[in-house]
């Protein structure tokens, strides 16, 4: 197993700081860490301590509150839809019974959507939406139950949540930092890259289950930060395109 690709040089100061704190949190408690690797982690921890002294600590109370409100609205719309469908699964009308059970099975197969992590919840909702908007059986079932407007409300609430979520992410990475924070971020990027390269090398030369476990944990954090980075770049490209249009 190897660590996934992570574009440290494309991260802003705040992104670097938050990502590297997680890497240190994963590696620091390991008792039998390779001596050289432990030395590198200690050096990175020192850089992060220095960085913490100069990096800004903005709050996003209003933005976070709005994000939570949109999240709750999306969950509420989904629960409303699911409850509506469930009300018909024991109907004595054959058409209603068949339609309700078809839709309800799809919801059940998708899992407990509201308790999932954000990325999995989003994937589940879009998977259901693809089913409900492209498969003729499900389209007909929604029509038979007059449930399409309710599902449309779920996806509209999802779109509202995504907009607020991405805007909040975008705001956070636009914070202006002190020059010292930028310089320390450069050092931290290089130190992090060295640590990830050494971890890969150690696992290649002397594969161990504990190395695979560490890499798996780190890869999870890499996947999260890369998703955020991609979202920011997409928004930036969209904004640039809109500005260039007459």
LUMSE-364405 format. One line per 5 residues: number of its first residue (from 1); their letters; for each residue z, y negated, x of C-alpha. Coordinates in pm, whole numbers. Each point is the difference from the previous one (the first is absolute). Last residue first. Layout:
<sites>
NUM) a) Z:Y:X ~ ... .
</sites>
This chain:
<sites>
246) xxxxx) -2138:-3960:-2013 ~ 136:317:164 ~ 146:-38:347 ~ 356:-43:-127 ~ -28:313:-215 .
241) xxxxx) -120:205:297 ~ 289:-120:216 ~ 250:81:-274 ~ -145:351:-40 ~ 8:59:376 .
236) xxxxx) 362:-114:15 ~ 95:220:-295 ~ -164:304:160 ~ 170:-74:332 ~ 339:-22:-170 .
231) xxxxx) -53:325:-191 ~ -114:179:317 ~ 311:-118:184 ~ 224:118:-283 ~ -166:344:0 .
226) xxxxx) 29:9:379 ~ 372:-77:-29 ~ 58:287:-241 ~ -211:254:192 ~ 175:-94:324 .
221) xxxxx) 341:49:-163 ~ -98:351:-112 ~ -149:69:342 ~ 335:-83:160 ~ 180:260:-212 .
216) xxxxx) -266:263:74 ~ 10:-86:371 ~ 376:50:12 ~ -24:336:-177 ~ -287:116:222 .
211) xxxxx) 205:-93:307 ~ 298:194:-137 ~ -220:306:-56 ~ -91:3:372 ~ -331:-11:185 .
206) xxxxx) 36:-33:379 ~ -309:-163:149 ~ -151:-125:-326 ~ 332:-94:-158 ~ 99:-195:309 .
201) xxxxx) -336:-178:11 ~ 20:-101:-367 ~ 351:-139:52 ~ -120:-180:311 ~ -286:-166:-188 .
196) xxxxx) 232:-106:-283 ~ 250:-148:247 ~ -265:-184:201 ~ -150:-148:-320 ~ 345:-117:-104 .
191) xxxxx) 59:-169:336 ~ -335:-180:-20 ~ 61:-123:-354 ~ 355:-105:87 ~ -120:-211:294 .
186) xxxxx) -256:-178:-218 ~ 262:-48:-273 ~ 229:-159:261 ~ -267:-261:71 ~ -54:-72:-369 .
181) xxxxx) 373:-29:-63 ~ 40:-239:293 ~ -274:-222:-143 ~ 210:-47:-316 ~ -143:156:-314 .
176) xxxxx) -204:-135:-290 ~ 15:234:-299 ~ -342:115:-118 ~ 98:368:9 ~ 251:-34:-282 .
171) xxxxx) -234:-187:-229 ~ -264:272:20 ~ 248:274:-85 ~ 116:-203:-300 ~ -361:-56:-106 .
166) xxxxx) -65:372:30 ~ 292:91:-223 ~ -77:-275:-254 ~ -361:114:-36 ~ 96:367:-5 .
161) xxxxx) 253:-59:-280 ~ -253:-185:-214 ~ -254:279:51 ~ 259:261:-101 ~ 83:-201:-314 .
156) xxxxx) -370:-1:-90 ~ -9:375:70 ~ 285:68:-241 ~ -142:-238:-263 ~ -332:186:15 .
151) xxxxx) 197:318:-73 ~ 143:-162:-313 ~ -340:-128:-108 ~ -142:355:41 ~ 261:163:-222 .
146) xxxxx) -181:4:-335 ~ 99:369:-12 ~ -355:123:-56 ~ -128:-263:243 ~ 232:121:274 .
141) xxxxx) -115:357:-62 ~ -367:-100:8 ~ 43:-168:338 ~ 195:302:120 ~ -276:243:-96 .
136) xxxxx) -273:-231:133 ~ 149:-23:349 ~ -78:-336:163 ~ 259:-247:-135 ~ 308:214:-66 .
131) xxxxx) -43:218:308 ~ -61:-295:232 ~ 299:-173:-155 ~ 216:304:61 ~ -94:5:367 .
126) xxxxx) 51:-375:18 ~ 351:40:-137 ~ 85:288:234 ~ -130:-182:309 ~ 201:-310:-88 .
121) xxxxx) 315:206:-50 ~ -59:181:329 ~ -36:-328:193 ~ 300:-160:-170 ~ 241:289:38 .
116) xxxxx) 35:213:-312 ~ 269:-35:-266 ~ -227:-156:-263 ~ -271:262:47 ~ 211:304:-77 .
111) xxxxx) -286:241:58 ~ -376:-37:-47 ~ -6:347:-161 ~ 228:-126:-279 ~ -228:-297:-70 .
106) xxxxx) -307:224:-5 ~ 183:245:-229 ~ 85:-289:-233 ~ -364:-102:-28 ~ -119:349:-98 .
101) xxxxx) 304:56:-221 ~ -64:-320:-193 ~ -370:70:-55 ~ 54:359:-114 ~ 281:-86:-240 .
96) xxxxx) -185:-302:-142 ~ -310:210:-70 ~ 201:290:-142 ~ 214:-222:-231 ~ 343:165:-17 .
91) xxxxx) 119:-232:280 ~ 235:149:257 ~ -148:-190:300 ~ -23:-324:-200 ~ 319:-182:105 .
86) xxxxx) -66:98:361 ~ -304:-228:9 ~ 201:-304:-112 ~ 281:82:243 ~ -248:20:289 .
81) xxxxx) -160:-331:-95 ~ 333:-179:-33 ~ 122:150:327 ~ -315:-126:174 ~ 37:-348:-148 .
76) xxxxx) 365:-13:107 ~ -80:114:353 ~ -266:-271:33 ~ 241:-264:-137 ~ 276:112:237 .
71) xxxxx) -232:-31:300 ~ -114:-342:-120 ~ 363:-115:-27 ~ 84:146:341 ~ -293:-189:156 .
66) xxxxx) 109:-323:-169 ~ 353:38:136 ~ -141:67:347 ~ -210:-317:-15 ~ 292:-214:-120 .
61) xxxxx) 245:139:256 ~ -239:-1:295 ~ 239:-73:281 ~ -101:-102:348 ~ 166:141:310 .
56) xxxxx) -178:-165:290 ~ -28:182:330 ~ 193:-145:293 ~ 315:212:37 ~ -159:308:-150 .
51) xxxxx) -258:-11:277 ~ 265:32:267 ~ 147:301:-179 ~ -352:140:-42 ~ -67:-32:372 .
46) xxxxx) 326:181:78 ~ -90:278:-246 ~ -337:35:175 ~ 172:48:335 ~ 234:261:-149 .
41) xxxxx) -299:181:-153 ~ -174:4:338 ~ 308:142:171 ~ 31:266:-269 ~ -361:98:63 .
36) xxxxx) 74:32:369 ~ 308:217:-64 ~ -165:220:-266 ~ 205:-24:-320 ~ 281:255:-29 .
31) xxxxx) 232:-201:-227 ~ -260:-148:-242 ~ 176:-297:-165 ~ -232:-261:160 ~ -338:147:-100 .
26) xxxxx) -22:-56:-377 ~ 187:-332:-13 ~ -204:-121:299 ~ -320:75:-190 ~ 135:-175:-311 .
21) xxxxx) 88:-312:197 ~ -352:14:143 ~ -160:-33:-343 ~ 216:-293:-113 ~ -53:-202:318 .
16) xxxxx) -372:72:28 ~ -57:-98:-363 ~ 196:-321:42 ~ -193:-94:313 ~ -342:66:-154 .
11) xxxxx) -170:333:49 ~ -354:31:131 ~ 115:83:353 ~ 216:285:-129 ~ -296:179:-158 .
6) xxxxx) 158:340:-66 ~ -187:326:51 ~ 198:302:-110 ~ 249:170:231 ~ -104:345:114 .
1) x) 81:353:-120 .
</sites>
